[in-house]
Amino acid sequence: MSGPGEKLQMKVAVSILSHLRLTALWLGINTDTYGWGGGPNGQPTDMHPILAHVDQQLLPGEHRFVLRWLVPGARSSGSFFLVSAWSSHHSP
């Protein structure tokens, strides 16, 4: 369990299936597990902070990320979630 002010390092692996081509990927923190609105360039508007963003095509396979986050010092009750958002194209 992490406390306020703690520095976290998270290792994340994203597996992309063979029939998908991701055109953008965001990894970040949210206080909810769903409901991201789309902002400019499809960027999630409810993901604060965004810890990783890839805006180039990601091919099938595994992609690894190391995310660093400082847990806010003062926060209201509730939980934080590591979340993802993406845009994709299906191959023919």
C-alpha positions in Angstrom: 0.0 0.0 0.0 1.3 3.5 -0.9 1.0 6.5 1.2 0.9 10.2 0.4 4.2 11.6 -0.9 5.5 8.2 -1.8 7.3 7.8 -5.1 6.1 4.8 -7.1 7.7 3.0 -10.0 5.4 0.7 -11.9 6.4 -1.7 -14.7 3.6 -2.3 -17.2 3.5 -4.7 -20.1 0.9 -4.1 -22.8 0.1 -7.0 -25.1 -1.4 -6.1 -28.5 -3.2 -8.9 -30.4 -2.2 -9.8 -33.9 -5.2 -8.3 -35.6 -4.9 -4.8 -34.0 -2.8 -1.8 -34.7 -2.8 0.8 -32.0 -2.4 4.3 -33.3 -2.1 5.9 -29.8 -1.8 4.7 -26.3 -2.1 6.6 -22.9 -1.3 5.2 -19.5 -2.1 7.2 -16.4 -3.9 7.7 -13.1 -7.6 8.2 -12.6 -9.9 8.2 -9.6 -12.4 6.1 -11.5 -12.1 2.9 -13.6 -14.1 4.2 -16.6 -15.5 7.2 -18.3 -12.6 9.1 -20.0 -13.8 11.8 -22.3 -11.9 12.5 -25.5 -10.0 15.8 -25.8 -7.7 17.3 -28.4 -6.1 14.6 -30.6 -8.2 11.9 -28.7 -6.3 12.5 -25.5 -8.2 11.4 -22.4 -9.5 14.3 -20.4 -10.0 12.5 -17.1 -6.6 10.9 -16.8 -4.5 13.0 -14.4 -1.6 12.6 -14.6 -0.8 10.9 -17.9 2.3 8.9 -17.2 3.1 7.6 -20.7 1.9 8.5 -24.1 2.8 6.9 -27.4 1.5 8.6 -30.5 3.0 6.3 -33.1 1.7 3.0 -34.4 2.3 0.1 -32.0 2.5 -3.3 -33.7 1.3 -6.6 -32.3 3.4 -8.0 -29.5 4.4 -7.0 -26.0 5.4 -3.4 -25.2 6.9 -2.5 -21.8 6.8 0.7 -19.9 8.3 2.0 -16.7 6.0 4.6 -15.1 6.9 6.9 -12.2 4.4 8.7 -10.1 4.4 10.7 -6.9 1.4 9.9 -4.8 -0.3 13.3 -4.0 0.5 14.5 -0.4 -3.0 15.7 0.3 -5.9 13.8 -1.1 -9.5 13.2 -0.3 -10.9 9.8 0.4 -11.0 7.4 -2.5 -8.8 5.3 -4.6 -6.4 5.8 -7.5 -6.4 3.5 -10.5 -3.7 2.8 -13.1 -5.7 3.1 -16.4 -5.2 3.0 -20.1 -6.8 4.5 -23.2 -6.0 3.9 -26.8 -7.1 4.3 -30.4 -6.7 1.5 -32.9 -7.4 0.2 -36.4 -8.3 -3.4 -37.2 -6.3 -5.0 -39.9 -8.3 -6.4 -42.9 
